[in-house]
Amino acid sequence: MSIIKTDALVLKSIKYGDSSKIVSLFSKELGKIKVILKSARNYKSGLSGKFETLNYLTVILYYRKNRDLQNIYKAEFVRTFGNIVKEFSRLRAAYKIIEILNKSLPDLDPNPKLYEIVLNFLSNLDLTESDSEILLLNFQINFLKLAGLFPEFDIENGKIETLKNLTEFNLSNEEIEFLSKITGQDFSNESLKLARNNFDLEYISDRFSRFIVNNNATPVFFKSDKVFRELKNGI
C-alpha cells in the first residue's frame, strides 16, 4: 500500500449502503479511479458534500494496485466551477464531457494530455463570455484525435470518412467545410465566432457524440441528453 496525493475531478457519485458513497475520479497521475467513502453521507463527516460531480479536489488516498476501490484519507476543495451550474447550455456541455470520460475511459490508465484538455475545457466553460457549443465541439475533436479515431473530411464529395464508413454524421457540405476549417485552429478566433452563427452547433456536436458511442468498446448512452432535452422542453 502507498499513500498518494493528487488533484482530481469528480465524475460521478453513487450511494453505497446506508451511509457510504462510491465515487469515480479523474486524475493526472492515476487516470480514472474509483474510491469508497465510508460514512460520507453523514453530515458530520469531513467528506460530506465534497464529492459531488464537477468538484475539483486535492485528495489523499491509500492506494493498493490490485484493489477495485481505493480508500480516501482526506480531501480538500481546489475549486468549483460556479458559473457552469448557473447556465443551462454550459451545464449540458459539462455533463456531456463527464459522461464521455466516465463511460469511455478504462480505470487506472493515466492520460496526462487528456487531463489537461479536460481542465482547460472546464476552466474556459466557466468564463462568463464562454461559448459552450464551440468549447464542446473543440473537446470532442481533441478527444477523438487522442483516441486515433478522428474522421477524414472529404469536402469535394461532401462526406466524412471513418474507419467503419459510418453515416451517422449526416452533415451538409457546408457543415463539413466548416468543420474542416475549425479543426486545429484557435476556437477563440473572431472569424470562427462569426461563422458559427450559420450552423446548429448543438446538432453537429450531437453527431460527434454519436460517433464516440459507435466507436467505443463499451456502448455509451448519454443519459444527460434525455434529461436536458426534457428540461429544455419544460417537461
N, C-alpha and C positions, 0 to 999 in steps of 0.2 A: 504493500500500500504506500502511496505517496500523497503528499499534500500539494495541491495545485491552486494557484491564484490566477484568475483570468477574468477578462471582461466578456460579457455575453449578452446576447439579445434573447428575450423571452419569446418563443414561438407559440407555445401552446401550454395550457394548464388544465388538468382534469382532476376531479375529485377521486380520492382513493381511501376506502374505508370510512371510518366515522369522522376523522379529523385531518387526514393527510392529503397530499397532492402529489401527482406525478407531472413533471414539467419537462418540456423539450426546450433546450437552449442551443444557441448557435454562437460558437466562439472561434477566434482565430487559431488558437493553439490546438483545440480538440475537434473542431468541426461541430456537427450536430451531436448533442449528448443528452441523455435522459437522466433526470435526478429525482429522488424521492424526498419529499419534505414532510417529515413526521410532525404531526400536530400543527401544521401550518395554517389550518383553518380556525385555530383557537386564537381569539383576538389578543390574548396575552403573549402569543408567540412573537419573537423578534423578526420572524419571516413573514408574518401576516401582511398581505397586501402588496408585497414587493414583487411577487412572481406573477404578474399579470401581463398578458400579451402586449408587446411593443415596449415594455420597460427595458431599459439598458442598465445592466448591473455589473458590479465587480463581485465575483463570488469566490469563496474559498471552499474547496471540496476535498473529501477523502476519496482518492481515485484508485480503483482496482481495475486493472486492464481487462479482466475476464468477466466483469460484472455488467449486467444489462442496465442496472440502476445504480447511480452513484449517490453518495450521501453528502449533503450540504452542511458545512460547518457554520458559515457566516455569509451574509450578503449585504451589500450597500448600494444605494442608488448612484448611478453615474449621471443619468439624465432621463427624462421622459420627453416625449415628442408632443408637447401640449397643443400645438397648432394643428397637428394632423387630426386629432379627435374632434376638432371644432367644425370641420367641414366635410360634408358627405363625400365629395369626389376624392379628397385626399385619403379619407379613411378607407374607401373602396380600393384605391390603388395599393395602400399599405397592406391590407388584408389579402389581396391577391398575391403579393410577393411572399407574405408569411406562409400562405398555403403552398406555394411553389417550393419554398425551402423545406417546410416540414414534411411534405409528402414525396419530394423528389430526391432529397439527399440521403445517402446512407449514413448510419451512425459512425462516429469516430473516424471520419475521413476528412482531415483538415484541408481547407481550400482558402488560403490567405487572400488570394486575389478576389474571390467571390465575396469574402468577408468585407473587404474594403469597398467593393461595389455596393453591397447592401447598406453599409453605414453611410456612404455618400448619398445613396438614393433617399434614405430616411431623413438625413440632415437637410438635403435640398427640398424634400417634400414638406418639411416643417417650416420652411421660409414662407412668409406671408405672400410673397409675389410669385410663388411657385406655380407651374403648370403641371397638374397631376397627370394628365394623359400623356404629355410629352415625356415626363420622367418615367412613367410606367413602361412606355414603349421602348425607351432607352434601356431600361433594366432588362426587359425581355430579350432585346437584341444582344446585349452583352452576356446574358445568361446562356443563350444558345451558342454564342461564339466560344465561350469557355467549355461548353459541352461538346464542341465539334459538330454541332447539328445545324448551324446557321445555313439557311437555304440560299440557292443561287437565283439571282434576278435575271430573267430573260426578257429585257424590255422590248426587244424587237418583236417577239412573239406574244407579249403580254402574258407571260407565265412566271410562276415561281417554282423552280425545280428543286425537288427534295430527294433524299435517298430512297424513299418509298414511293416517290411520284404521287404524293397525296394531293388532293384537290381541295382540302378544307380551307385554304386561304381565300379562294373565291373573290379576288380583288380585281378592280378595273385596271386598265393600262395606266391611267393617271395615278392611281394609288400605288401601283408597283414602282412607277417612276419616282414618286415622292419618297418612297421607302429607300430606293437606291441612292437618292441624294442625301438623305439624312444619316445613312449608315456610315459610321466612322467620323461624323462631324460633331462639332460642338453644339449641343442642343440648346444652348443659350443664344445662339446666333439669331440676330434680329430677323434676317430673311426667312429663317425656318419658322419663327413665331408667326410671321405674316402668312407663310404658305400653309401652315397647319389649319388655318381658318377655312380652307377649301375642302377639308376632309373630316369624316367622322372618325376621330382617333379612337373612340371607345370601341367602335366596330373593328377597326384594324387591330387593336391590342387584344380583342377577344379572339381574333383569328390566330394570333401568336400563342395565346393561352391554349387553344385547341390543338395547335401543333405540338406544344410541350406535352399535353396529355397523350397524344398518339405516339410520341416518341419516348415515353417514359416506361421503364421496365415494369413499374407498378402503376396501374392506372390512377390518374389524378382527377378527382372530381371536385370542382370548385364550389363548395357549399356556400361560400360568400357571394357567389353570383346570384343564387336564388334569394338569399337574404336581402342583399342590396337592391335587387330588382323589385322585391316586394315593398321595401321601404320607399323606393323611388316612386312607386305607383300608389303609395299610401294605403297599402293593404295591412 
